[in-house]
Amino acid sequence: MKTTISRREFSLTVAAGTLGLITGCSTTNRFDILIKNGLIIDGSGAQSFKKDIGIIGNKIVAIDDLKNSTADVIIDAENLVVSPGFIDIHTHTDIGLFVNSNAESKIHQGVTTEVSGNCGDSPFPLNDVDFLELDTNTFEKYGIHIDWRNTDGFLRRLEDQKISINYATFTGHGTLRSHVIGRNDIQATPGQIKEMKDVLERSMADGSFGLSTGLEYAPGSYSSTTELIEVNKIVAKHGGIHATHIRSEDDHVEEAIQEALQICKQAEVSTQISHLKACNFANWHKIDHVLEMIHTAADSGLAVSADRYPYIAYSTGLTMFLPLWSRQGSTEEILNRLKNRVMAQKISDYVEDKGHRIGGWDRVVISSCNLEKNEKWEGKSVHACANELSTTPFEFIRNILLEEKNRVQIVGFGMDEDNLKKVLSSSLVMIGSDGTAVAPHGKLAEGKPHPRYYGTFPRVLGKYAREEKLFELTTAVKKMTSMPAAKLGLHKRGQIAKDYFADIVLFNPETVIDNASFVDPHQFPSGIEYVIVNGLITVQHGVHTGAQAGTVLRHRSS
């Protein structure tokens, strides 16, 4: 139901209503938006309660029985849960927002805030070589050019763009290291570490929330623990976060967790372990010890937590199946190693072993290619692709990487469902999609991305909270709202509370569920009825309104 009034009437009634709220008078109040009859889950983990919510501008100004109030827009939330907007603490959304600023696959899940720049990769800072490569790739893929080199330039471009979600970002350590040292497997000198610290300090002054590391990826993988401790001292100095894709998530996962905890302790930095998992059957039994390590560290006073998406498959670049030594340097240098038959044989031995350890090439599926001629492979396993061409899995991998210049994405089915439930149940684990904002139309509809891009948050609410009763709905919402807000230090976000920003989701607790699948991922979820971002309705009855009220959140000013 919608009620409209004149601007003059609105100004007068807002003034009177606000006075009534402050003094406790029973004055009839008028709001921009009034949400009535909803079951509020406020994000704190406390029990749900029935109240109405009054919104003026971009803030929640009243949570009470507001039956005598009215508004420009009245939403009847009968049979719906009213919760804070979801904060996706681990994403890879960045340049795609210049292609489609509506952030459709995320806003339809109820995500109102994206936290990007993860796994050591951010679109800044850029030296001349990296700027040229990123600009070339972006133009080839999307037809747009980049015009920034640093954090402030990127965030200003986003602010000029206008977006449908709030946006925060880390600085990628891999990008930072490339900016200062390049992409080769060399140890940083004291002077280079100092330069990295100086660039990171400027990045955080410009609004970055900290440093992300991607220690399974080149060039971040070439860094020493000492380097990581030193650089993270800047993050700690400015009250930021170290979000880490640890050095190994399979055979050496325990050692990798230990390194993350060592960095946390010695740099005295708040640490977020990204997409916590133990990959491949031979390592599934390690998850109990991994969780014990993290909880013991937290109990001892270390500021450590983690995040996870609710699926048993991961997604990454196909180059991850190449040995580290072959991934150093420029794209051309990597491709030349694949072209060289002697080097290719050495690479082949490693690749075949990786395929064996995940359980076979039928568990690795091509999800995205850039060339139209290779779209036929999307959604097929490496095993099936190789069989179709009557070749070996390695030769298929080698040839497609050469054709696509390394730009091939895959989905790998390497995790265990029982382990997933253990991780999601941990009191230290938040929900993070590890996905990117895409859309079922236009340039962002290409490929078959991991269904987490569309379904992460509804899947937790529907499958794991409602159907499997892994935890209470209040706990699920807390993992998506106040926990990441507190971790990041977001100002007045992550809870339904008076004077907080009006980032709000209304969902049907009986029907909310993900619809995206690995075969057909470009599908919005069910049950997300309304999404409000900074006081503007952005999704209404499951349809994007076109509103773009999102804001760029900068560290210390967000």
C-alpha positions as CSV (number, residue, x, y, z in Angstrom):
1,M,0.0,0.0,0.0
2,K,1.3,3.5,-0.8
3,T,0.3,6.8,0.6
4,T,1.5,10.2,-0.8
5,I,1.5,13.7,0.7
6,S,2.8,17.1,-0.3
7,R,6.4,18.0,0.4
8,R,5.2,20.8,2.8
9,E,3.0,18.4,4.7
10,F,5.8,15.9,4.8
11,S,8.2,18.4,6.3
12,L,5.8,19.5,9.0
13,T,4.8,16.0,10.0
14,V,8.4,14.8,10.1
15,A,9.3,17.7,12.4
16,A,6.3,16.9,14.7
17,G,6.8,13.2,14.5
18,T,10.5,13.5,15.4
19,L,9.7,15.7,18.4
20,G,7.2,13.0,19.6
21,L,9.8,10.3,19.3
22,I,12.4,12.3,21.3
23,T,10.0,13.4,24.0
24,G,8.0,10.1,24.2
25,C,4.7,11.9,23.3
26,S,1.9,10.0,21.6
27,T,2.0,12.3,18.6
28,T,1.0,10.5,15.3
29,N,4.2,10.2,13.3
30,R,4.7,10.2,9.6
31,F,7.7,8.4,8.0
32,D,9.1,8.0,4.6
33,I,8.7,4.2,4.9
34,L,6.7,2.4,7.6
35,I,7.2,-1.4,8.0
36,K,4.3,-2.9,9.9
37,N,3.5,-6.3,11.4
38,G,6.9,-7.9,10.7
39,L,8.8,-10.3,12.9
40,I,12.1,-8.5,13.6
41,I,15.3,-10.4,13.8
42,D,17.6,-7.5,14.7
43,G,20.9,-9.2,13.9
44,S,22.3,-9.3,17.4
45,G,21.4,-13.0,17.9
46,A,18.6,-12.1,20.4
47,Q,15.2,-13.6,20.0
48,S,12.8,-12.2,17.4
49,F,10.1,-9.8,18.3
50,K,7.0,-8.1,16.8
51,K,7.4,-4.3,16.2
52,D,6.9,-1.7,13.5
53,I,9.8,0.2,12.0
54,G,9.8,3.8,10.9
55,I,12.3,5.1,8.4
56,I,13.1,8.8,7.6
57,G,15.7,9.5,5.0
58,N,18.5,6.8,5.2
59,K,18.0,6.0,8.9
60,I,15.8,3.9,11.2
61,V,14.2,6.5,13.5
62,A,11.6,4.4,15.3
63,I,11.1,0.7,16.4
64,D,7.8,0.5,18.3
65,D,4.1,0.0,18.0
66,L,3.4,2.5,15.3
67,K,-0.2,1.6,14.5
68,N,-1.2,5.3,14.7
69,S,1.5,6.4,12.3
70,T,1.5,6.7,8.5
71,A,4.1,7.2,5.8
72,D,4.7,7.8,2.1
73,V,5.1,4.1,1.7
74,I,3.7,1.5,4.1
75,I,4.9,-2.1,3.8
76,D,2.8,-4.8,5.4
77,A,5.3,-7.4,6.6
78,E,2.8,-9.9,7.9
79,N,4.3,-13.4,7.8
80,L,7.7,-11.9,6.9
81,V,11.0,-11.6,8.8
82,V,12.5,-8.1,8.9
83,S,16.3,-8.3,9.3
84,P,19.3,-6.1,8.7
85,G,20.7,-6.1,5.2
86,F,23.2,-8.9,4.7
87,I,26.9,-8.0,4.7
88,D,28.9,-10.3,2.3
89,I,32.3,-10.2,4.0
90,H,34.1,-12.1,1.2
91,T,33.4,-11.1,-2.4
92,H,35.2,-10.3,-5.6
93,T,32.9,-7.7,-7.0
94,D,34.7,-4.7,-8.5
95,I,35.0,-3.7,-12.2
96,G,31.7,-5.5,-13.0
97,L,29.9,-2.7,-11.2
98,F,30.9,-0.4,-14.1
99,V,29.2,-2.9,-16.4
100,N,26.0,-3.3,-14.4
101,S,25.8,-1.2,-11.3
102,N,22.6,-2.8,-10.0
103,A,24.6,-5.7,-8.5
104,E,21.6,-8.0,-9.3
105,S,22.8,-11.4,-8.2
106,K,23.7,-9.9,-4.8
107,I,20.8,-7.5,-4.1
108,H,18.3,-10.2,-4.9
109,Q,19.9,-12.3,-2.1
110,G,19.4,-9.5,0.4
111,V,23.0,-8.4,0.3
112,T,23.2,-4.7,0.9
113,T,26.9,-4.4,1.5
114,E,29.8,-6.0,-0.5
115,V,33.3,-6.4,0.9
116,S,35.7,-7.0,-1.9
117,G,39.4,-7.0,-2.8
118,N,39.8,-10.5,-1.4
119,C,42.3,-13.3,-1.9
120,G,45.1,-10.9,-2.5
121,D,43.5,-9.3,-5.6
122,S,42.2,-5.8,-5.9
123,P,42.1,-3.4,-8.9
124,F,44.7,-1.2,-7.2
125,P,47.5,-0.2,-6.7
126,L,48.7,-0.4,-10.3
127,N,52.1,0.1,-11.8
128,D,52.5,0.8,-15.5
129,V,52.6,-2.9,-16.5
130,D,49.6,-3.9,-14.3
131,F,47.6,-0.9,-15.4
132,L,48.1,-1.7,-19.1
133,E,47.2,-5.4,-18.6
134,L,44.1,-4.6,-16.6
135,D,43.0,-1.9,-19.0
136,T,43.5,-4.2,-22.0
137,N,41.7,-7.1,-20.4
138,T,38.8,-4.9,-19.2
139,F,38.4,-3.4,-22.6
140,E,38.5,-6.7,-24.4
141,K,35.9,-8.2,-22.0
142,Y,33.6,-5.3,-21.3
143,G,34.4,-2.5,-23.8
144,I,35.4,-0.1,-21.0
145,H,38.7,1.5,-20.0
146,I,40.0,2.0,-16.5
147,D,41.3,5.4,-15.4
148,W,42.7,4.9,-11.9
149,R,45.9,3.7,-10.4
150,N,45.2,3.8,-6.6
151,T,42.5,3.1,-4.1
152,D,41.1,6.6,-4.0
153,G,40.8,6.7,-7.8
154,F,39.0,3.4,-8.0
155,L,36.6,4.4,-5.2
156,R,35.9,7.8,-6.7
157,R,35.0,6.1,-10.0
158,L,32.5,3.9,-8.1
159,E,31.1,7.0,-6.3
160,D,30.6,8.7,-9.7
161,Q,29.0,5.5,-11.1
162,K,26.2,5.2,-8.5
163,I,25.5,1.7,-7.3
164,S,22.7,-0.3,-5.8
165,I,24.7,-1.7,-2.8
166,N,27.1,-0.4,-0.3
167,Y,30.7,-1.2,-1.1
168,A,33.9,-1.7,1.0
169,T,37.2,-3.1,-0.1
170,F,40.5,-4.5,1.0
171,T,43.8,-3.9,-0.7
172,G,45.1,-7.1,-2.3
173,H,48.5,-8.2,-1.2
174,G,49.2,-9.9,-4.5
175,T,48.5,-6.7,-6.4
176,L,50.5,-4.7,-3.9
177,R,53.4,-7.0,-4.2
178,S,53.2,-6.9,-8.0
179,H,53.1,-3.1,-7.8
180,V,56.4,-3.0,-5.9
181,I,58.3,-6.1,-6.8
182,G,56.7,-7.6,-9.8
183,R,55.3,-11.1,-10.2
184,N,58.4,-13.3,-10.0
185,D,59.3,-15.7,-7.2
186,I,61.8,-13.5,-5.4
187,Q,62.1,-12.5,-1.7
188,A,61.3,-8.9,-0.8
189,T,64.2,-6.8,0.4
190,P,63.8,-4.7,3.5
191,G,63.5,-1.7,1.2
192,Q,60.7,-3.3,-0.8
193,I,58.8,-4.3,2.3
194,K,59.0,-0.7,3.5
195,E,57.7,0.5,0.1
196,M,54.8,-2.0,0.3
197,K,54.0,-0.7,3.8
198,D,54.1,2.9,2.6
199,V,51.7,2.1,-0.3
200,L,49.4,0.2,1.9
201,E,49.3,3.0,4.4
202,R,48.2,5.4,1.7
203,S,45.6,2.9,0.5
204,M,44.2,2.6,4.0
205,A,44.1,6.4,4.3
206,D,42.1,6.4,1.1
207,G,39.5,4.0,2.6
208,S,40.8,0.4,2.3
209,F,39.7,-1.8,5.2
210,G,43.0,-3.6,5.4
211,L,45.0,-6.2,3.5
212,S,43.8,-9.4,1.9
213,T,46.3,-12.2,1.1
214,G,46.0,-15.0,-1.5
215,L,48.8,-17.3,-0.5
216,E,47.9,-20.0,-3.0
217,Y,48.1,-17.6,-5.8
218,A,51.1,-16.0,-7.5
219,P,52.6,-13.6,-6.7
220,G,51.4,-13.6,-3.1
221,S,52.5,-17.2,-2.7
222,Y,56.1,-16.1,-3.1
223,S,56.0,-14.0,0.1
224,S,57.6,-15.1,3.4
225,T,55.9,-15.2,6.7
226,T,58.2,-12.4,7.8
227,E,57.1,-10.2,5.0
228,L,53.4,-10.8,5.8
229,I,53.9,-10.0,9.4
230,E,55.7,-6.7,8.6
231,V,53.2,-5.5,6.1
232,N,50.3,-6.4,8.4
233,K,51.7,-4.2,11.1
234,I,50.4,-1.3,9.0
235,V,47.0,-2.9,9.0
236,A,47.1,-3.3,12.8
237,K,48.3,0.3,13.2
238,H,45.2,1.6,11.5
239,G,42.7,-0.8,13.0
240,G,42.1,-2.8,9.8
241,I,41.6,-6.4,8.9
242,H,43.9,-9.1,7.5
243,A,41.6,-11.3,5.4
244,T,43.6,-14.4,4.3
245,H,43.2,-17.1,1.7
246,I,45.7,-19.2,3.5
247,R,48.7,-20.9,1.9
248,S,47.1,-24.3,1.5
249,E,43.6,-25.5,1.9
250,D,44.3,-29.2,1.3
251,D,47.5,-31.2,2.1
252,H,49.1,-28.5,4.3
253,V,45.9,-26.8,5.7
254,E,47.0,-27.2,9.3
255,E,50.4,-25.6,8.7
256,A,48.7,-22.8,6.8
257,I,46.3,-22.1,9.6
258,Q,49.2,-22.0,12.0
259,E,50.9,-19.4,9.8
260,A,47.8,-17.3,9.7
261,L,47.6,-17.4,13.5
262,Q,51.3,-16.6,13.8
263,I,50.8,-13.5,11.6
264,C,47.7,-12.6,13.7
265,K,49.7,-12.8,16.9
266,Q,53.0,-11.2,15.9
267,A,51.5,-8.4,13.8
268,E,48.7,-8.0,16.4
269,V,46.3,-7.7,13.5
270,S,42.6,-8.7,13.4
271,T,42.4,-11.7,11.2
272,Q,39.7,-13.2,9.0
273,I,40.4,-16.7,7.5
274,S,38.7,-16.8,4.2
275,H,36.3,-19.6,3.0
276,L,37.5,-22.0,5.7
277,K,37.7,-25.5,4.3
278,A,39.8,-28.8,4.1
279,C,39.9,-29.8,0.4
280,N,40.2,-33.3,-1.1
281,F,39.1,-36.6,0.6
282,A,42.5,-37.3,2.1
283,N,42.2,-34.1,4.2
284,W,38.6,-34.1,5.2
285,H,39.5,-35.5,8.6
286,K,41.6,-32.4,9.4
287,I,38.7,-30.1,9.8
288,D,38.1,-30.8,13.5
289,H,41.7,-30.0,14.3
290,V,41.6,-26.8,12.1
291,L,38.5,-25.6,14.0
292,E,40.1,-26.5,17.3
293,M,43.2,-24.4,16.4
294,I,41.1,-21.4,15.5
295,H,38.9,-21.6,18.6
296,T,41.9,-22.1,20.9
297,A,43.5,-19.0,19.4
298,A,40.4,-17.0,19.8
299,D,40.0,-18.1,23.4
300,S,43.6,-17.0,24.1
301,G,42.7,-13.5,23.0
302,L,43.6,-13.4,19.3
303,A,41.3,-11.5,17.1
304,V,40.6,-14.3,14.7
305,S,37.4,-15.4,12.9
306,A,36.5,-17.0,9.5
307,D,33.9,-17.1,6.8
308,R,32.4,-19.8,4.5
309,Y,30.0,-20.3,1.7
310,P,27.3,-23.0,1.9
311,Y,28.5,-25.3,-0.9
312,I,30.9,-28.2,-1.2
313,A,32.5,-27.0,-4.4
314,Y,35.0,-24.2,-4.7
315,S,35.7,-21.9,-7.7
316,T,38.9,-20.5,-9.0
317,G,41.0,-20.1,-12.1
318,L,42.2,-23.2,-14.0
319,T,45.8,-21.9,-13.6
320,M,45.5,-23.0,-10.0
321,F,46.3,-26.5,-11.2
322,L,49.7,-25.4,-12.5
323,P,52.8,-25.6,-10.2
324,L,53.7,-22.3,-8.5
325,W,57.1,-22.0,-10.3
326,S,55.3,-22.0,-13.6
327,R,52.8,-19.2,-12.6
328,Q,55.4,-16.5,-12.0
329,G,55.9,-13.5,-14.3
330,S,53.7,-12.1,-17.0
331,T,50.9,-13.9,-18.7
332,E,53.1,-14.2,-21.8
333,E,55.8,-15.8,-19.7
334,I,53.4,-18.3,-18.2
335,L,52.0,-19.2,-21.6
336,N,55.5,-19.6,-23.0
337,R,56.2,-22.3,-20.4
338,L,53.1,-24.2,-21.5
339,K,54.3,-23.9,-25.1
340,N,57.7,-25.3,-24.3
341,R,57.5,-29.1,-24.5
342,V,60.2,-29.8,-22.0
343,M,58.6,-27.5,-19.4
344,A,55.1,-28.7,-20.3
345,Q,56.1,-32.2,-19.4
346,K,57.2,-31.1,-15.9
347,I,54.0,-29.1,-15.5
348,S,52.0,-32.2,-16.7
349,D,53.3,-34.4,-13.9
350,Y,52.1,-31.8,-11.3
351,V,48.8,-31.2,-13.0
352,E,47.9,-34.9,-13.2
353,D,48.8,-35.3,-9.5
354,K,46.4,-32.4,-8.6
355,G,43.7,-34.1,-10.6
356,H,44.2,-37.4,-8.8
357,R,44.1,-35.7,-5.4
358,I,40.8,-34.0,-6.0
359,G,39.4,-37.4,-6.9
360,G,39.5,-37.3,-10.7
361,W,38.9,-34.8,-13.5
362,D,35.2,-35.5,-13.5
363,R,35.2,-33.3,-10.3
364,V,36.6,-30.3,-12.1
365,V,34.1,-28.4,-14.3
366,I,34.8,-25.5,-16.7
367,S,32.6,-22.6,-15.6
368,S,33.7,-19.7,-17.8
369,C,35.7,-18.9,-20.9
370,N,36.2,-15.7,-22.8
371,L,36.3,-16.9,-26.4
372,E,33.0,-17.8,-28.0
373,K,34.5,-20.9,-29.6
374,N,35.2,-22.3,-26.1
375,E,31.7,-21.6,-24.6
376,K,30.8,-25.2,-25.6
377,W,33.0,-26.4,-22.7
378,E,31.2,-24.5,-20.0
379,G,29.4,-26.8,-17.7
380,K,31.4,-29.8,-18.7
381,S,34.0,-31.6,-16.6
382,V,37.7,-31.6,-17.7
383,H,37.3,-35.4,-18.0
384,A,34.3,-35.0,-20.4
385,C,36.0,-32.3,-22.5
386,A,39.2,-34.4,-22.9
387,N,37.2,-37.5,-23.9
388,E,35.3,-35.5,-26.4
389,L,38.5,-34.4,-28.0
390,S,40.2,-37.8,-27.6
391,T,43.1,-36.3,-25.7
392,T,44.4,-36.3,-22.1
393,P,43.1,-34.0,-19.4
394,F,46.5,-32.2,-19.3
395,E,46.5,-31.5,-23.0
396,F,43.0,-30.2,-22.9
397,I,44.0,-27.9,-19.9
398,R,47.2,-26.8,-21.7
399,N,45.4,-26.0,-25.0
400,I,42.5,-24.1,-23.5
401,L,44.8,-22.0,-21.3
402,L,46.9,-21.1,-24.3
403,E,43.8,-20.1,-26.3
404,E,42.2,-18.2,-23.5
405,K,45.5,-16.6,-22.3
406,N,44.9,-18.2,-18.8
407,R,41.4,-16.7,-18.4
408,V,39.5,-19.9,-17.6
409,Q,37.4,-20.4,-14.5
410,I,36.5,-23.7,-13.0
411,V,34.4,-25.3,-10.2
412,G,36.0,-28.0,-8.2
413,F,34.1,-30.5,-6.1
414,G,36.6,-31.0,-3.3
415,M,34.8,-30.6,0.0
416,D,32.6,-32.7,2.3
417,E,29.0,-31.9,3.4
418,D,29.5,-32.9,7.0
419,N,32.6,-30.7,7.3
420,L,30.7,-27.8,5.7
421,K,28.1,-28.1,8.5
422,K,30.8,-28.1,11.2
423,V,32.3,-25.0,9.7
424,L,29.0,-23.1,9.3
425,S,28.0,-24.1,12.9
426,S,31.2,-22.5,14.4
427,S,30.5,-19.4,16.5
428,L,33.5,-17.8,14.8
429,V,32.3,-18.3,11.3
430,M,30.4,-15.7,9.2
431,I,28.8,-16.1,5.8
432,G,30.7,-15.0,2.8
433,S,29.8,-15.9,-0.8
434,D,33.3,-15.7,-2.4
435,G,31.2,-14.6,-5.3
436,T,30.8,-11.6,-7.7
437,A,27.8,-9.5,-8.5
438,V,26.6,-10.7,-11.9
439,A,23.2,-10.7,-13.7
440,P,21.1,-13.1,-15.8
441,H,21.3,-10.7,-18.8
442,G,24.0,-8.7,-20.6
443,K,27.7,-9.1,-20.4
444,L,27.6,-10.4,-16.8
445,A,25.4,-13.3,-17.8
446,E,28.3,-15.1,-19.5
447,G,29.4,-18.6,-18.4
448,K,28.2,-20.9,-15.7
449,P,29.4,-19.3,-12.5
450,H,29.3,-21.0,-9.1
451,P,25.8,-20.8,-7.8
452,R,27.1,-19.0,-4.7
453,Y,27.0,-15.9,-6.9
454,Y,23.2,-16.0,-6.7
455,G,22.3,-18.3,-3.8
456,T,24.6,-18.1,-0.8
457,F,22.5,-16.2,1.8
458,P,19.0,-17.7,0.9
459,R,20.6,-21.1,1.0
460,V,21.9,-20.6,4.5
461,L,18.5,-19.4,5.6
462,G,16.4,-22.0,3.8
463,K,18.5,-25.2,3.6
464,Y,20.7,-25.0,6.7
465,A,18.5,-23.0,9.2
466,R,15.0,-23.9,8.2
467,E,15.3,-27.4,6.7
468,E,18.3,-28.9,8.4
469,K,18.0,-26.9,11.6
470,L,21.7,-26.5,11.8
471,F,21.2,-23.4,13.9
472,E,18.4,-21.0,14.7
473,L,17.3,-18.4,12.2
474,T,18.5,-15.7,14.6
475,T,22.0,-17.2,14.5
476,A,22.0,-17.4,10.7
477,V,21.1,-13.7,10.5
478,K,23.7,-12.8,13.0
479,K,26.4,-14.5,10.9
480,M,25.3,-12.3,8.0
481,T,24.9,-9.0,9.7
482,S,26.2,-7.9,13.1
483,M,29.2,-10.3,13.1
484,P,30.7,-8.9,9.8
485,A,29.7,-5.4,10.8
486,A,31.5,-5.7,14.1
487,K,34.6,-7.3,12.5
488,L,34.9,-4.5,10.0
489,G,33.9,-1.7,12.3
490,L,31.1,-0.6,10.1
491,H,29.4,2.4,11.6
492,K,25.7,1.9,12.5
493,R,25.2,-1.0,10.1
494,G,24.5,-4.7,10.7
495,Q,21.5,-4.4,13.1
496,I,18.0,-3.2,13.3
497,A,18.4,-0.4,15.8
498,K,17.3,3.2,16.2
499,D,19.5,5.7,14.3
500,Y,21.1,2.9,12.3
501,F,21.2,3.1,8.5
502,A,18.1,1.6,6.9
503,D,19.7,-1.4,5.2
504,I,16.9,-3.9,5.6
505,V,15.7,-7.2,4.1
506,L,12.2,-8.6,4.3
507,F,12.1,-12.3,3.6
508,N,9.6,-15.2,3.9
509,P,11.0,-17.7,6.4
510,E,8.9,-20.5,5.0
511,T,9.9,-20.1,1.3
512,V,13.3,-18.4,1.2
513,I,15.7,-20.7,-0.7
514,D,18.4,-20.6,-3.4
515,N,17.4,-21.6,-7.0
516,A,20.8,-21.4,-8.7
517,S,22.4,-24.7,-9.6
518,F,25.7,-25.7,-11.1
519,V,23.9,-26.5,-14.3
520,D,21.7,-23.4,-14.4
521,P,23.3,-20.8,-12.1
522,H,21.8,-17.6,-13.4
523,Q,18.6,-17.8,-11.2
524,F,17.5,-15.5,-8.5
525,P,16.4,-17.0,-5.2
526,S,12.9,-17.3,-3.8
527,G,11.5,-15.6,-0.7
528,I,13.4,-12.3,-0.7
529,E,10.5,-9.9,-0.9
530,Y,12.0,-6.5,-0.2
531,V,15.5,-5.1,0.1
532,I,16.0,-1.5,1.3
533,V,19.4,0.2,0.9
534,N,20.0,3.4,2.8
535,G,16.3,4.0,3.1
536,L,15.4,3.4,-0.6
537,I,13.4,0.3,-1.7
538,T,15.7,-1.5,-4.1
539,V,13.9,-4.8,-4.4
540,Q,10.1,-4.9,-4.2
541,H,8.2,-8.1,-4.4
542,G,11.4,-9.7,-5.7
543,V,11.9,-7.2,-8.5
544,H,14.7,-4.6,-8.7
545,T,13.3,-1.1,-8.7
546,G,16.4,0.5,-10.3
547,A,17.3,2.4,-7.1
548,Q,20.9,3.1,-6.6
549,A,21.3,4.3,-3.1
550,G,24.4,2.4,-2.3
551,T,27.4,4.2,-0.9
552,V,31.1,3.6,-0.9
553,L,32.2,2.8,2.6
554,R,35.7,4.0,3.4
555,H,37.6,2.8,6.4
556,R,37.3,5.2,9.4
557,S,34.6,7.2,7.6
558,S,32.1,4.5,6.9
